[in-house]
Amino acid sequence: MLPHLELVEMPLGKVLYESGDTLSHVYFPVDCIVSLLYVMENGASAEISVIGNEGIIGISLFMGGESTPSRAIVQSAGQAYRLCSRIFKEGFHRHSEVLYLLLRYVQSLITQMAQTAVCNRHHSIDQQLCRWLLLSLDRLPSNKLTMTQELIANMLGVRREGVTEAAGKLQKLGVIKYHRGQITVLDRPKLEELCCECYAVVKKETDRLLP
């Protein structure tokens, strides 16, 4: 499959597919982050998972569904490798090593989705923001994220005012620095301390399945 990989730019806000689309390509992020969102009929949305350099966008292609009811949108700009769906499926069916690796990745993704649902139901916006920041940091080469509070609110499915308040608390504690849409994490150990258990559960399972 390697000769068929194409390195493409992934600008902030680019939609890779919409709900119900038949996927023509899969993407392997290099230094970008892609969010999978579920969008309601009234336009409201919430993030169900984040994918970075540990994963692949387009699992419905090898799970047999060909499409998905979620939207995939670039959350943090960068680059990714793109591969034609036909060539990808040929490789998936031909090589058992690829099959087993991708199935382990799907298990880690299901863990993240399940933990996100639990977190959104039982934990505060402050804790959800900490979890989201840590998951994003794990998929970036630096400690900086370019993201407006409005976009974060859309990802978490909460009001912008709640994100503003939560980010303000973290900034006062010296955990992050926020300026003009750029978040710099200054104290990761403290961020992990303030986070709920959900991040650690996802991190442990991802490390176990994808060492």
Number of C-alpha atoms within 10 A of each C-alpha: 11 7 6 12 17 14 15 14 14 24 15 17 15 15 15 20 21 19 14 12 14 15 20 15 18 24 23 22 25 20 17 24 25 31 25 24 24 22 18 10 7 6 7 13 19 19 23 23 23 24 22 24 17 15 22 20 22 22 21 14 21 17 12 8 11 16 19 19 13 20 21 24 21 21 27 23 19 18 18 23 19 21 20 16 18 13 14 19 14 12 15 19 12 11 10 11 11 12 16 12 13 19 15 15 19 17 14 22 22 15 18 23 18 15 19 21 14 12 19 17 9 11 14 15 21 20 22 22 23 24 24 19 23 20 20 22 18 14 21 18 11 11 17 18 19 15 17 16 20 15 15 21 21 18 23 21 19 17 14 17 12 16 22 16 13 18 22 16 14 21 17 10 13 14 18 23 18 19 10 9 13 14 20 17 22 15 15 16 10 16 22 17 10 15 22 20 15 20 22 15 13 22 16 12 16 19 11 11 14 14 7
